[in-house]
Amino acid sequence: MKAFRQLLRTQTSVFLRDKIALFFTLLFPVVFILIFGFVWGGVEGPEKVTLGLLVVGECDPVLEESLAAQATVTVRRYEGRAQLEADLSQRKIGLGLVWDGDVLLFLQDPTRVQEGYALAEVAQGIAAEMDLRRQGLAPVVEVERRNVGRTLESGWFRMIVPGIMAFSVLMSGLLAVSGRITQMKERRLLDRLLVTPMSPTALLAAIAGVRLVAGFLSTFVTLGLAVILFRVQFDVSWALYVLFVIVATLGSMGLGTLIALLVRRPSSASTVASIVAQIMLFLSGVYFPIEFLPAFLRALGKAVPLTYMVEGMRYVTGVADMSATRFALITVGLFVVGVGLFPVLSRYVVSVGRR
């Protein structure tokens, strides 16, 4: 036990000196949470839109009623179109509206790509409301939005956070094998260690233990930053969270084993692992929904392990719902990949004389 504790301390020291592993496991999630958090603002739910209104001639009561019915719209009135367009270009207002008694003319800044679709929906809602009121009609169907299941109402930033958590766990496990172990193998450090009474299993257990701690620390810090800085709410199932981080780390180490076996040069294994991870990051729906991808890329995305790690992480943090059966299948699948390849890792990667 004393020898194992010393091995743990050694592997912890080695991990802290590994700049690539340290970045992808601890710093990468923090950097991206800050970037995406300040871009999206961490705001969940509808935002208020300031609408600049210019009425040419007499004001129409129906228009006033239609604008008053928009819960997310704040009206700012203008006397001239030049000032309205100037404030719109300077983003002092989100949307412009000119009414000449016959036509509703909406003005929108085309450079506001992120909010463009939402602003267009606001304009369509105002036009539809006014059209109904002028005809003396009321909406045929009243729509009320309700969330079902244990999932809270989600904005896209809230979906990104567990995706980044899953990616950091993936990199922690991948680089544990394709990075650290293959480097030890190339430098013949394993040969020196394995001629001692220490077993390959003890070495793997020490490396896995360090990566598990790093994975828990990374995901917890990522979650905490999102909650504290951007006021994002999560309904975390802590028991499932602990279980899933452990299983995902083991599964990632299994994937790292495959890369270490397929890449002949150990020095290239970590580079290949980083490239593969970036491809999976693009296909797994971390940054944008998989549904946005072409059909053939969606099919590839379903074959990517990170896709299911992201789904599982979103489930345990209460961001997305899924059946208990599907979560169990994902968890068991990752566990089988990790534990199933453990003997392979012990025999072929951590064996004396194999390079």
N, C-alpha and C positions, 0 to 999 in steps of 0.2 A: 504493500500500500504506500509506503514511503517513497519507493521508486516511482510509482505511478503519479504521486503528487508532484514529484520533481519533474516528471515528464509533462505534466499539465502546465507547470510554471514555464518550462522551456518552450512549449508550443504557444503559450500566450505571448511570450516575448517575441517569438518568431513572427506571429501574426501581426503584432503591433509594428514590426519592422517591414512588413510586406506592404508596400505603398499601394499596389494595385488592389489587393484584397481589402485593405483598409478603406480605400476610396469607395469601391463599389458596395461594400457592406455597410459602412457607417456614414461616410460623407455624401455619397451619391443621393441617398434618400432625403437627407436634410436639404441639400442644394435644390433638388427638384420640388420638394414640398414648398420651399420658400418661393421659388420661381412661379409655380402654378398657383400657389396661394395668393400671391400679390397680383397675378394676372386675373384670376377669377374672383379675388377678394374674399373667398371663403363664404360668400353670401348664399344662403339656401332660400329658395322660394322666389316669388316675383319681386322685381325692383320697381320703384317709382320712376316714371318717365315724365320729364318736363317737356310739355308741348308748347311751342310758340304759336300763338293765334293772331292772325291778321285778318280783320273783317273789312272788306271794301264795300262801303255802303251801310245799309241797315243790318243789324244783327238778327239772326233768325232764332226764335225761341226754341225751335226743335233742335238746332245745333247745340244750344246751351244745355238742353236737357240730355242730349246724347253724350256730351262731354262730361256732364255731372255724373252720368251713370257708369263711367269708367273708373273703377276703384284704384287703378294703378297710375292714373294720369293727373298731373298737376299742370294747370293752365297758366301761361304767362302771356299777357297781351302786348301787342306791338302796334305802333302807328304807321310804320313804313316797312316795306319789304327789304330794303337795303340793310337795316339794322337786324331784321329777322335772319337774313342769310349770313350776316357777319357772326352773330351769336351761334348759329348752327355750325359754321365752319370752325369756330373756336370751342365747340363742344360745351357751350354754356347751356344749351338745350339739346334734347335728344331727337326731337321731331318738329317739323314746321308744318303749319296748316294755313292755307290762304282760302278764304271763302268770299266769293263775289256775288252771292245770291243764287247762283245756279250750279256752280261746280266746286267740288272739294278738291283742292290741289295740295297734296302732301309733299313736303320737301324733306329730303333725307341726305345725310352725309355719306357718300359711297365708300369713304375710307374707314368707316366704322364696321369692319367686317364681322367682328365678333358679335356685336349687338344687332347687326343688320336684319337678321331674320326675325328677331323678337320685335324690333321696331316696326317692321312691315306688318306683323300680326296685329300690333296695336292700331295701326292705320286701318287695316281691314275691319277690325272690330268696331271702330268709330263709324266707318262708312256703312257697315251693315246695320248698326244700331240706328243711325239717322234714317236710313232707307225704310226700316220697319216703322219708325215713329211717324214719318211723313205719310205713310199709307194707313196709319191708324191701327197697325197690327202689333202683336206681341209675339215673342219667340214661341214656337210650337213646343219646343223641348227645353226644359231647364236642366242645365248640366251642373252636377255637383261632384267635385273630385274628392275621393276618399282612398286612403291607403289601406290595403288589406295585409294580413299576416303580421310578422314581427318587424317588417322593414319600415323605416321612417322615410319621409319624403326626401328624395335624393336630388341634389344638383350634381353636375358632372365632376366638379372638384372632389366631392365626397366619394365618387366612384374611383377617382384616380388614386386617392390615398392608399387604400388596401392593395391596389395594383402595384404601386411602388414598393410597398412592404413585401409583397410576394417576390418581386424582382430582386430585392436585396437578399432575401433568403436563398433564392436560386443562385446568385453569384457567390454567396458564402459557401454553399455546398460544392458548386462547380470548381471553384478555385482551391478548395481544400484538397482535391485530388489532382485535377489537371494542372494546378499551380504548384502547391507546396510539395506534395508527395513526389511528383515527377521531377521537380528541382532537386530534391534530396536524392532521388535515384540517379540523376545525371551526375551529380557531384560525388557519388559513391558514399554519401553519408549513411544511406540505408545499410550498405554492406557492413559498415562499422557498428551500427546499432544492432543489427540482426544477428551478429555473432556473439552478442551478449545474451544473458538469460532472458532479456525482454522478448515477449512474443509479439508477432505482427498485430495480433488483436489488441494488445495494450496500446500500441502506437496509434492504431486507427481510432480506438476509443478516446484517446487523449485529443487527437485532432478533431474528432467529431464533437467532443465536449466543448472545446474552445469555440468551434463554429456555432454550436447551439447557443452558447452564451452571447456570442456576437449577434446571432440572428434575433434573439429575444431583445437585446439591447437596442438594435437597430429598429425593429418594428415598434417597440414601445416608445422610443424617442420620436419616431415619425408620427405615430398616433398622437402623442402628447403635443407636438408642435401644431398639428392641425386643430386640436381642441383649444389650446391656449391662445395661439396667435390669430386663428381665423374662425374661432367659435363654431366649429363644425361638430355636430353631435353624432355619436356612435352608440349603438346598443351592443356592446361586446359580450359574447358568451365566453368567459375567461377559461373555463375548462376546455371547451372546444378550441379556443385560441392556442392554449399551451400544447394540446395534442397535435394540432395541425402544424404548428411551427416545427415541432420535433420531427413529425413525419415528412414534412416538405424538405427539411434540411437533409434527412437521410436519403430521400428520393433524389435530391440534387446531387448528393455525393455519388449515387449510383449512375446518374447521367455523366458526371465527371469521370467515372471509371470507364465508361464507353469511349469517351473522347481520348483518355489516356491510352487505351488499348489500340484505337484506330490511328492515332498520330504517332508516327515512328520516332520523331525527334521529340524528346521530352521538353526541350526548351521552347518548342512551338505549341505545346499543348495548351498553355494558358492563353496564348494569343487566339488559338482556334476557339477555345471556350468563350472568350470575350466576344468574338465575332458571332458565334452561334447564339449567344445570349442576346445580342443586339437584334438579330433577326427575329428571335422569338418575341422580343419586346415589341417589335413592330406588328407582329401577327396576332398577338394575344389579347388585344383590346384594352391595354393599359391606358393609352393616351386618347384613344377614340374608339367608338363601338366597332366591333367586328363587322356589323351590318353595313358599314360604309365601304368595305373592301369589295373588289370584284369577286365574282363567284369562285374562281379558282384559288384566290388567296384566302377566301373564307374556308374553303376545304382544307387548305394547308394549316390555317389557324386552328382548326379542330384537331389536327394531329400534333400540335405543339404542346408539350407538357406544361409550359408556363400558363397557357390558357386555363387549365384546370386548377393550377395553383392560385391564379387570380380569382377564379370563381369561388374557390374554397375560402380564401382570405376575405372576400366580400361577404360571404355568408357568416363567418364567425364574428365579423365586426358589425353585423346587422345592416349592411348597406344593400345587399341583394338577397332575395329569398330563393331557396331551392328545396327540393324534397330531402328528407333525411336519408332516403335510399341513395340518392345521387351523391350526397356529401360522403356517405359511407363508402361508396364505390371509389370516389376520388381519393379518399384517405387510404383505403386499402391498396389501391393501385400504386400510390407513391411509396407506401410501406414495402410492398412487394419488390418494387424496383430497387429500393435502397438495400433492404435486407437480402434480397435475392442475389444482388451483385456483390454483396460483402465478401463471400468466399472467393469470388473471382478477383476482387481487389486485393485480398490477402495473398492469394497465390501468385497472380501474374504481375501485379504492380509493386507489391511490397515483398518481393522475393529476391534473394541474393543472386546476383549474376545475370538477371534478365534485364536487357536494355533495348 
